[in-house]
């Protein structure tokens, strides 16, 4: 029987709770080639260079025919994150017009009172308990409520999305036929829902992002048809799934470092530095799959071949001691915190300001209001996905909840 490769071991659910020793071994060679032809890039410098290289492609139609099975097999619309310039740039500009600078420069800042209100109410709801699942009660419903508020999804429809998002996320790497079918079914449900909601917003627009997309004329035109639906699904999934993991991984890390948790309770503005270190130390996104090359790329001592699949190991790069001193140490006081958690280059995550703000508010409120919080199980159970890594449940106990 063939010994599983380091990459296979990282994908193996058995190693989900503690993949860091495997990443350390992986970094002994910056670029690996798997038996199936996939190139695995694991060190900071090489990852950074690759993400800024115009030969790196997110469009899997550029894969060689023998790797066609790597592509997601569904007939739904494809979002701009799986396209390349110049088409990518047009679609991203259209998506950004309703989210941030220069057209909506204060959209995120103005959300702060609303974010605080949502978190306050969620923590109020657990004030009569002394043990809860932090994922179910706070970390999941908070970003879901936020992205639905931004997009204009009615609050009563929020619970639908968990049943749709989980099958999509679980099929990100080497899915089984059953996972592929579940993903395609979930995508179709989302497409049907978003299509109907966008049509309603055309006739009854509000101040939400969907209304902006279907009514705003820009020099690039409007998002229409499949491009609109793909963008809405991307924002809905990416707009909450990664933040759930950031908050949950963050609280787990704070519980393991009680001295840092105490600082968060007492030091104004500490959350800013804290969340930046959490992004590096326990990132939500561990792997960028579904990349290829439009021509050969010399990287490190290797040559990534044109048309081969590429897996970019962001979490491994975040712990690379060649670029980050004491990389395995959790240290919110780092003078220069460099990390790869929002990717880079033309595909840098434009939701980064919102994710940072959500995590800062949620973790600060939890730290200040929960009395004597403690983990019920460590490590907690993890989600199946090796790409979007985080606990599926985080059971915590506490003595009481202080008033807001």
JOHUJO-V452486 format. One record per residue. N is the residue number from 0. PSI is psi in whole degrees, -180 to 180 (* if undefined). Layout:
# JOHUJO-V452486
N,PSI
N,PSI
This chain:
# JOHUJO-V452486
0,133
1,134
2,130
3,142
4,168
5,-40
6,-42
7,-40
8,-36
9,-39
10,-23
11,127
12,-27
13,-22
14,13
15,-38
16,-27
17,74
18,-6
19,-40
20,-32
21,-40
22,-39
23,-44
24,-39
25,-38
26,-8
27,-20
28,111
29,-35
30,119
31,150
32,123
33,164
34,-29
35,3
36,-8
37,136
38,131
39,120
40,125
41,-9
42,153
43,-54
44,-43
45,-39
46,-47
47,-46
48,-43
49,-42
50,-18
51,11
52,122
53,-12
54,-13
55,130
56,139
57,0
58,107
59,-2
60,-11
61,-2
62,148
63,153
64,-33
65,-11
66,17
67,-26
68,-9
69,-28
70,142
71,126
72,88
73,162
74,11
75,173
76,150
77,131
78,170
79,-17
80,-11
81,32
82,168
83,162
84,149
85,-15
86,-42
87,-45
88,-39
89,-49
90,-38
91,-41
92,-43
93,-40
94,-40
95,-25
96,-29
97,5
98,-37
99,-165
100,150
101,-9
102,-29
103,65
104,-25
105,15
106,-43
107,-46
108,-40
109,-13
110,-15
111,-49
112,-39
113,-42
114,-44
115,-40
116,-44
117,-48
118,-42
119,-46
120,-38
121,-41
122,-35
123,-38
124,-23
125,11
126,-21
127,-2
128,168
129,4
130,131
131,165
132,111
133,-30
134,-53
135,-35
136,-27
137,-58
138,-33
139,-54
140,-26
141,-61
142,-27
143,-46
144,-37
145,-50
146,-34
147,-39
148,-45
149,-45
150,-28
151,24
152,128
153,139
154,-34
155,-15
156,-7
157,-43
158,-19
159,-29
160,-27
161,-44
162,-24
163,-37
164,-42
165,-46
166,-31
167,-46
168,-40
169,-13
170,24
171,-29
172,127
173,56
174,152
175,163
176,-36
177,-40
178,-38
179,-45
180,-42
181,-40
182,-46
183,-39
184,-44
185,-42
186,-41
187,-39
188,-43
189,-42
190,-47
191,-44
192,-49
193,-35
194,-44
195,-40
196,-41
197,-38
198,-40
199,-41
200,-24
201,-36
202,-25
203,70
204,152
205,-154
206,22
207,172
208,-38
209,-43
210,-40
211,-43
212,-38
213,-5
214,-18
215,128
216,128
217,172
218,-24
219,3
220,-147
221,159
222,127
223,153
224,-124
225,-36
226,-39
227,-49
228,-40
229,-39
230,-42
231,-42
232,-40
233,-48
234,-38
235,-45
236,-55
237,-26
238,-10
239,-34
240,-45
241,-34
242,-35
243,-48
244,-39
245,-45
246,-44
247,-48
248,-37
249,-46
250,-39
251,-44
252,-41
253,-40
254,-31
255,-12
256,74
257,-27
258,-33
259,-39
260,-41
261,-38
262,-39
263,-33
264,-30
265,-19
266,116
267,139
268,1
269,-28
270,-29
271,-52
272,-38
273,-50
274,-35
275,-40
276,-35
277,-39
278,-38
279,-48
280,-40
281,69
282,155
283,-37
284,117
285,-33
286,137
287,100
288,-175
289,47
290,158
291,-172
292,138
293,-12
294,169
295,141
296,119
297,121
298,120
299,-128
300,16
301,166
302,115
303,123
304,143
305,133
306,2
307,151
308,148
309,134
310,121
311,117
312,81
313,-45
314,-34
315,-44
316,-35
317,-19
318,22
319,110
320,-13
321,-24
322,-22
323,109
324,138
325,54
326,-27
327,3
328,133
329,110
330,92
331,-11
332,16
333,134
334,-36
335,90
336,99
337,135
338,168
339,14
340,-19
341,22
342,-147
343,178
344,-149
345,-17
346,17
347,136
348,115
349,-7
350,4
351,-45
352,-38
353,-45
354,-44
355,-47
356,-43
357,-46
358,-41
359,-47
360,-47
361,-48
362,-37
363,-45
364,-43
365,-43
366,-40
367,-26
368,-28
369,126
370,122
371,55
372,149
373,151
374,138
375,-35
376,134
377,116
378,154
379,170
380,141
381,159
382,156
383,-33
384,129
385,-11
386,-58
387,90
388,129
389,163
390,138
391,-26
392,148
393,93
394,125
395,150
396,156
397,161
398,-41
399,175
400,123
401,151
402,153
403,*
